[in-house]
Amino acid sequence: MEDTHDTVAAPTEKKRHSLPNISMKTMFAITFGFCGVNIAFSLQTSQMSRIFQTLGADPNKLGFFFIFPPLIGMIIQPLLGKFSDGFWSPRFGRRMPLLMVAAPLAAIIMVLLPNAGSLGFGYASLGALIFGSIAIILMDLSNNACMQPFRMIIGDMVNEGQKDKAWSWQQSFSNLGGVLASVCPFLLTWIGVSNVDKRGVVPFSVRLSFYIAAVILLLISIYTIVSVKEYDPETYALYHNFDYKEKKVKKSYWTLIKEAPSTFWEVAVIQFFAYFGIQYLWTYTTGAIAQNVWNTANSTSSGFQAAGNWYGILTFVQSIVGIVYGFLVLSRTSQFKRKFWYRIGLASGGLGMIWVAFTHNQYVLILAFILIGICFLTMHTEPFAIFTTSTDGENDGAYIGLFNVFICLPQIVASVSSFAIFPLVGNSMPAMIAIGGVSWLTGAALMGIIKSDSKTKSETVK
């Protein structure tokens, strides 16, 4: 008979215990919250290039602005993970207090960011770009603080038998947030909201999209905070098979890194190529579509703004594909096939990105983004399912935070290297997209270095 988190009693004997199956109600509560978090991230990634080019940023220096998000994530997530591993609030738990602080902050910054051009700084002015950059930094601080609790709680509460379902559900709901965010500017424009504004001012369709997303983020975060009941420290320790009362020296980050399971490093290598590629997708897609389909590189033109809206629709397609793929495919896979599906995902995405780089038909781009949608869902699901199999229960938050370094570092490398690569390819945004596709294909080709994805740290309670 299946135990559930709603009814299971805390184990009382000091023997090896295993995490019980959680109910579908609890599974929904710990995964649906990612919908709200990704609303903010999706608007940021799909509209940031458009916003900064509208403000007057030099396309040759777009990589500079895209350094901030991964740099902030690389710093803040390990700190939050390690802190929350040793924290407990009798009323709110270990992870949820982070969300209680981060969600309101994220909502405030989401309102401020798209108004960087509405404060009278002027087109291409230093003031507008500095304000936008500070807003991006603060937005990433709050977004990363929102994201971290949802990732950590899967390691806290979900056993190996349900982990594939939990990670795929979480990312599928994340894609649903992406759908709501990315399609919003297009729909608002369709119903008559202005999609152009005076020079240097972000269109009202984009600003209103950020306002709507801020409200949704707050509402969904409140639902999660109210619905999730975390294990108390003693129950948590027994389910993760360590002595709650034993006094242990707190491990430094350096010690944790040295003691990290081999899977942590194996997956990190693949993650480098995965996130190197995705950084160029986020940075150059709007410009590539504008150049290939609308034949313009002028960020103030209606063609460029139309390309920005169409990228929102393509992101919508990507997200819908991810939702379907997550629920119907990855949530049903075996833990012993995780490498296989990870390889399929990266290969699909690589082909899709290269397709984006060479097509001049806006509707053919839909097919390319179907492949990218498969990749995007997979690269946010399988790596965590693989490496968290080998982590211990005492430091899961810290390891998930440290693992985020290998998500953020390749994005920084990609952004910094773009200053050299972009001129070498003739300042061609489609060429940068092709390079990103090759990076994804390289990650797929190297999948064999992962050796340990079948190891489990506990058995499922039946």
PyMOL commands that set and color helices and strands:
alter all, ss='L'
color gray80, all
select helices_A, chain A and resi 24-55+59-65+68-85+96-115+126-157+160-182+184-190+204-227+233-239+253-258+262-292+302-328+330-332+335-358+364-379+382-390+396-403+405-424+429-445+447-449
alter helices_A, ss='H'
color red, helices_A
deselect
rebuild
show_as cartoon
